[in-house]
């Protein structure tokens, strides 16, 4: 028998298929002796059936006539080796995937052979076998439609009572291997998208509906694991590594994949699935885990931090687009923490800063709201169209601030005013996400204080056009369409609050909910202005706040007042003063270039239709230079990083000043052009043009001072030293004198002039960098030389995050030996003089940019006297 198997035949022929089938029928048991033949026969049959499906229908007719599927099942039963099971699953998977003929698919799915294979007790301890089995299930699901799915289910009275493919698949839905989970999710989506009503009822009935609650439970575990990973990273900030960042990024991707799966399941259109997912997300995730984490006090039993909670709320609102879910989450923000967790479950977490606002439900005058920042301010909002009265108030007791009666909405605002950088970024991201959630009712946005007034105006205009008197009355009122008495809200908010109470037992404070939207808008604007006055928040996060303010500011005229303008102006002046010091710092030659680039980036960021960063940026911050990169705290790279951060903050502050008075942002910053002629300069005398001295080129050695320097031990060289400035640029040059062409020399070494004389001050130490004459050798001078550029200016040169080549670009040191003390002092004076000229030129060019008061005054004077405001009045007039 075995010799006849290898008899030469046409490989792709019906005779070959007949021969293989006959030999397979003769097999009574599969063991180590004949397993290779069985495996080869199964593989060849799959190959022939696929070939016949495309070229000759008689192949599959023979397959049906001989009941080969039944033989496959019999072979599985008599097999004692795993390798045959592997080949059998692969064979059937290949056939299902490649068969195009509908009748062939119907046959494959009929006669219960497929269900038998699906429910067969394979040894899934073998990972390879599990992989083949999952591929087999997924291949079946790929062929499902309204006709084929009926062949895989059992029904009774037109109701599905058994669906082995689905039931067996979801057993592996939460397998530890991500590839298995992905395949099962794809399979379930194929089932849901068939659209068979009886199957839909089956998957949403007990006990199969538990799958959706298990999904959310599994997702909850993913969130807790992410929190643990991020917490460990925060505890070991100094040991930050690429591996840790990769782990966090992978965990974030898995979480977002899970949410996108929720969204895909909902989009399948099964009526009850959206409700099941919404209820489970709220009851298993939002209420017991995420919302309690937003408080400033730790809650016993809550296993997640504020940053993770803020990130997850953003992701859920952005990805899982369910109107009911979005509005319920928004409505829950009006509730105090003790509405979702027992009050006795709290304990201090060691961080008890002052909260941003007293709770509106407390006994004092409800027309007043309080703000805690540098001191506690109380603002009279009785008439917000005029400048509010601001006066000091007593600092509230700790129990009155950040306690369980503070609404979650107020907790978000408190993070903006007094949270750390991650908390601020997360809170801003939540507000921005709420603002852009299309599923969220506009009455919710108005209640939260983040509804752009243009949307409310559009609504009132429509009411006025259709003849609703209240709409016309509010349209032209100074309230700009908001509820003037603070008690008229849309039915959507009321229904959500009622649902919170009846279905979830969450009760909101009446005064918190019924407070005027204008009070809430003022709180948001006030918090944003306070944010821009903070010095411990990164520029990237401040830009996010600038985007949010830009969305609200033109439409919240009455709430933005002269006090806010004064705070912004004071903060701007401090920032401008710091920027002016950078003209005499380490990188003045790059200051204007960086400022022009950041101006464009900031303008694009705050004028964009949506935030420029995804929520995961809350957790994945950009890496900074550290000692691991060979960068010390007194390095020019640290100073450059600090300067870039300062420039970003200054640009934002400048642009806030411009659009806060109703002006549009210019495309370029108002910087003077470089001077055309520098008469009587050393650069002109040396013959250096705007491109600067180049290695190997000749220049005149006017004022050059002879010196000696050794770049290698024992190899001292003679040069002429020259310091040159040309506009905002400057260089120190070492040139070799040309004996036959005096007074010319050839440039051999060039280094930046800036950075050889500056004072670097950080939070702990003060570093003095300047040309220094040696204490013991009056003819020696020490220079510290910085690189010509850094990664923030040329990121492509330095790889991802600007960290690839930083170890090679460290600050250098030159020790120059001159002929005598007089020559040494002459060289020192030359350096200081040229540095001063360079700094003065940078300062001159920046003068129009720093003189912002003239711009603001000219803007205000051009607006004329104040006028009565209406919904159409410009923001500038409302000031």
ABEGO torsion letter per residue (X at the ends): XAAAAABBBBABBAAAAAAAAAAAAABABBBAAAAAAAAAAAAAAAAAAAAAAAABAAAAAAAAAAGAAAAAAAAAAABABAAAAAAAAAAAAAAAAABABAAAAAAAABGGAAAAAAABBBBAABAAAAAAAAAAAAAAAAABBAAAAAAABBBBGGBBABBAAAAAAAAAAABABAAAAAAAAAAAAAAAAAGBAAAAAAAABOAAAAAAAAAAAAAAAAAAAAAAAAAAAAABAAABBAAAAAAAAAAAAAAAAAAAAAAAAAAAGBAAAAAAAAAAAAAAAAAAAAAAAABABBBBGBABBAAAAAAAAAAAAAABBBAAAAAAAAAAAABBAAAABBAAABBBAGBBBBBABBBAABABBAABBBBBBABBBBBBAABAABBBBBBBBBBBBAAABGBAABBAAAAAAAAAAABBAAAAAAAAAAAAAAAABAABBAAAAAAAGABBAAAAAAAAAAAAAAGBAAAAAAAABAAGGBBAAGABBBAAAAAAAAAAAAAAGBBBBAAAAABBAAAAAAAAAAAAAAAAABAABBAAAAAAAAAAAAAAAAABAAABBAAAAAAAAAAAAAAAAAAAAAAABAAAAAAAAAAAAAAAAAAAAAABABBABBAAAAABBBBBBBAAAGBBAABAAAAAAAAAAAAAAAAAAAAAAAAAAGBBBBABBBBBBBBABBBGBAAAAAGBBAAEBBBGBBBBBBGBBBBBBBABBGBBBBBBBBBBBBEABBBBBBBBBBAABOABBBBABBBBABGABBBBBBAABBBBBBBBBBAABAABBBBBBBBABBAAABAAAAEBGGAAAAAABBBBBBBBBBABAAAAAAAAAAAAAAAAAAAAAAAAAAAAAABAAAAAAAAAAAAEBBBBBBAABBAAAAX
